[in-house]
Amino acid sequence: MTTTTTYIAFLRAINVGGRTVRMERLRALFAELGLANVRSYIQSGNVFFTTDEPTDEPAAGPAAAPTAGPARAALTRRIEEHLEQALGYPVPVMLRTVDEVAAMLAAEPFRGVEVTPDVRLVVALLSEPLPAGFPLPRRSPKGDVEVVGADPGAAYVVVHLQNGKWVTKDMFGKAYQGSATSRFWHTMEKILAAARKA
């Protein structure tokens, strides 16, 4: 079906590891693809845009299988290919609609988790679901990262800071072959509020 859709593009590998991209240039790259109303939020690679391109039928549930449909997969590939060509390195892109992010937040996946000064709540947006049989909850060998829940589009991670630092970056083990990009829970709330102002 065709309608005007507002997407949030969550980008991985933007402004980390020496790969610096000004937000003005990033917005321009999205606009070059014919995407409209392009805006960005903070420097970590969050881009809002609208498009009238065909969309997939919405999936049920919060962030359920958001990348499974062919229309979104094709749009994701187009964006990733354009960014890699322009920037010289791959930039995995996780596309979500505003409604999907709102449903994710409304589901309160961290309900019951006690937040202390040494605890951070993190959403890992996934390019594909975690493997079948992935154990939940799953705690890292060092004990600093605990995956407390997941749906096809995201994993919900409690980070236990050790000496004030987040040590482990491998949240899902070697069995997961997809891409993921992480945002703090409070940042997701701010991203959604900013996207709704479009």
C-alpha positions as CSV (number, residue, x, y, z in Angstrom):
1,M,0.0,0.0,0.0
2,T,1.1,3.6,-0.6
3,T,0.9,6.3,2.1
4,T,3.1,9.0,3.6
5,T,5.2,7.4,6.3
6,T,7.5,9.0,8.8
7,Y,10.5,6.9,9.5
8,I,13.2,7.1,12.1
9,A,16.5,5.8,10.7
10,F,18.8,4.6,13.5
11,L,22.3,4.5,12.1
12,R,25.2,2.4,13.4
13,A,28.9,3.5,13.2
14,I,28.2,7.2,12.9
15,N,30.6,9.6,14.8
16,V,32.4,6.7,16.6
17,G,35.8,5.3,16.0
18,G,37.0,8.4,14.1
19,R,34.3,8.2,11.5
20,T,33.0,11.7,11.8
21,V,30.0,13.0,9.8
22,R,28.5,16.4,10.1
23,M,24.7,16.2,10.5
24,E,24.3,18.7,7.7
25,R,26.0,16.3,5.3
26,L,24.1,13.3,6.6
27,R,20.8,15.1,6.1
28,A,21.9,16.0,2.6
29,L,22.7,12.4,1.8
30,F,19.1,11.3,2.8
31,A,17.6,14.2,0.7
32,E,19.6,13.0,-2.3
33,L,17.6,9.8,-2.3
34,G,14.4,11.8,-2.7
35,L,13.3,11.5,0.9
36,A,11.4,14.5,2.3
37,N,11.3,16.5,5.5
38,V,14.8,15.2,6.5
39,R,15.9,16.1,10.0
40,S,18.4,14.7,12.5
41,Y,18.6,14.4,16.2
42,I,21.9,14.7,18.2
43,Q,25.2,13.4,16.7
44,S,24.7,9.6,17.1
45,G,23.0,9.0,13.8
46,N,19.2,9.4,14.2
47,V,17.5,10.7,11.1
48,F,13.8,11.5,10.5
49,F,12.2,11.6,7.1
50,T,9.0,11.0,5.3
51,T,8.4,9.1,2.1
52,D,5.4,8.3,-0.2
53,E,7.1,5.1,-1.3
54,P,5.1,1.8,-0.9
55,T,5.1,0.4,2.6
56,D,4.5,-3.1,3.9
57,E,1.4,-4.0,5.8
58,P,2.0,-3.2,9.4
59,A,3.1,-6.1,11.7
60,A,1.4,-6.8,14.9
61,G,2.9,-5.9,18.3
62,P,5.6,-3.5,19.4
63,A,8.4,-3.3,16.8
64,A,7.3,-6.7,15.5
65,A,9.4,-7.9,12.5
66,P,9.8,-4.3,11.2
67,T,12.4,-5.2,8.6
68,A,10.8,-8.3,7.3
69,G,8.7,-6.7,4.5
70,P,10.2,-6.3,1.0
71,A,9.3,-2.6,0.7
72,R,11.2,-1.6,3.9
73,A,14.1,-4.0,3.1
74,A,14.5,-2.3,-0.3
75,L,14.4,1.2,1.2
76,T,16.9,0.1,3.8
77,R,19.3,-1.3,1.2
78,R,19.0,1.9,-0.9
79,I,19.9,4.1,2.1
80,E,22.8,1.8,3.2
81,E,24.3,1.6,-0.3
82,H,24.1,5.4,-0.8
83,L,25.7,6.1,2.6
84,E,28.5,3.6,2.0
85,Q,29.2,5.0,-1.5
86,A,29.3,8.6,-0.1
87,L,31.1,7.9,3.2
88,G,33.4,5.1,2.2
89,Y,32.4,2.6,4.8
90,P,29.3,0.5,5.6
91,V,26.6,2.1,7.8
92,P,24.0,-0.4,8.9
93,V,20.5,1.3,9.0
94,M,17.6,0.2,11.2
95,L,14.3,1.8,10.0
96,R,11.4,2.2,12.3
97,T,8.2,4.1,12.0
98,V,7.1,6.6,14.7
99,D,4.2,4.3,15.6
100,E,6.6,1.3,16.1
101,V,8.9,3.3,18.4
102,A,5.8,4.6,20.3
103,A,4.5,1.0,20.7
104,M,8.0,-0.2,21.9
105,L,8.1,2.5,24.6
106,A,4.5,1.9,25.6
107,A,5.2,-1.8,26.2
108,E,7.5,-0.9,29.0
109,P,10.0,-3.8,28.4
110,F,12.0,-2.8,31.5
111,R,9.1,-2.9,33.8
112,G,10.3,-4.2,37.2
113,V,14.0,-3.4,36.6
114,E,15.5,-1.4,39.5
115,V,17.5,1.5,38.2
116,T,20.5,2.5,40.3
117,P,23.4,4.8,39.5
118,D,25.3,1.8,38.1
119,V,22.4,0.6,35.9
120,R,21.7,1.7,32.3
121,L,18.7,0.7,30.3
122,V,19.5,0.2,26.6
123,V,17.5,-0.6,23.5
124,A,19.4,-2.5,20.8
125,L,17.6,-2.1,17.5
126,L,18.1,-5.2,15.4
127,S,18.5,-5.7,11.6
128,E,17.0,-9.2,12.1
129,P,15.6,-11.1,15.0
130,L,17.8,-12.9,17.5
131,P,18.4,-16.6,16.8
132,A,15.6,-19.1,17.6
133,G,16.2,-20.4,21.1
134,F,18.2,-17.4,22.2
135,P,18.1,-17.7,26.0
136,L,16.2,-14.9,27.8
137,P,17.3,-13.5,30.1
138,R,21.0,-13.8,29.1
139,R,23.8,-12.4,31.1
140,S,27.3,-11.8,29.7
141,P,30.1,-13.9,31.2
142,K,31.5,-10.7,32.8
143,G,28.1,-10.0,34.3
144,D,27.9,-6.4,33.0
145,V,25.3,-6.9,30.3
146,E,21.9,-8.7,30.7
147,V,19.5,-9.1,27.8
148,V,16.1,-9.2,29.6
149,G,13.8,-9.4,26.7
150,A,13.4,-9.1,22.9
151,D,11.0,-8.9,20.1
152,P,11.9,-9.3,16.4
153,G,13.0,-5.7,16.0
154,A,14.8,-5.0,19.3
155,A,16.5,-6.4,22.3
156,Y,16.2,-4.9,25.7
157,V,19.4,-4.8,27.7
158,V,20.3,-3.9,31.2
159,V,23.9,-2.7,31.5
160,H,25.6,-3.0,34.9
161,L,28.4,-0.5,34.9
162,Q,31.7,-1.8,36.3
163,N,34.0,0.9,37.8
164,G,31.7,3.4,36.0
165,K,32.2,1.8,32.6
166,W,30.4,-0.4,30.2
167,V,32.9,-3.2,29.5
168,T,31.3,-5.7,27.3
169,K,30.1,-4.8,23.8
170,D,29.2,-8.3,22.6
171,M,25.6,-8.4,23.8
172,F,24.3,-11.4,21.8
173,G,27.3,-13.8,21.3
174,K,28.6,-15.1,18.0
175,A,25.4,-16.8,17.1
176,Y,23.8,-13.5,16.1
177,Q,24.9,-12.5,12.5
178,G,22.8,-9.4,12.1
179,S,23.6,-5.7,12.9
180,A,22.5,-3.8,15.9
181,T,22.7,-0.2,17.1
182,S,22.0,0.8,20.7
183,R,20.3,3.8,22.3
184,F,19.7,4.5,26.0
185,W,16.0,4.2,26.9
186,H,15.8,7.9,27.9
187,T,17.3,8.8,24.5
188,M,14.7,6.7,22.7
189,E,12.0,8.8,24.5
190,K,13.6,12.0,23.4
191,I,14.0,10.7,19.8
192,L,10.4,9.8,19.6
193,A,9.3,13.2,20.9
194,A,11.6,15.0,18.4
195,A,10.3,12.8,15.5
196,R,6.7,13.6,16.4
197,K,7.4,17.3,15.9
198,A,8.0,16.7,12.2
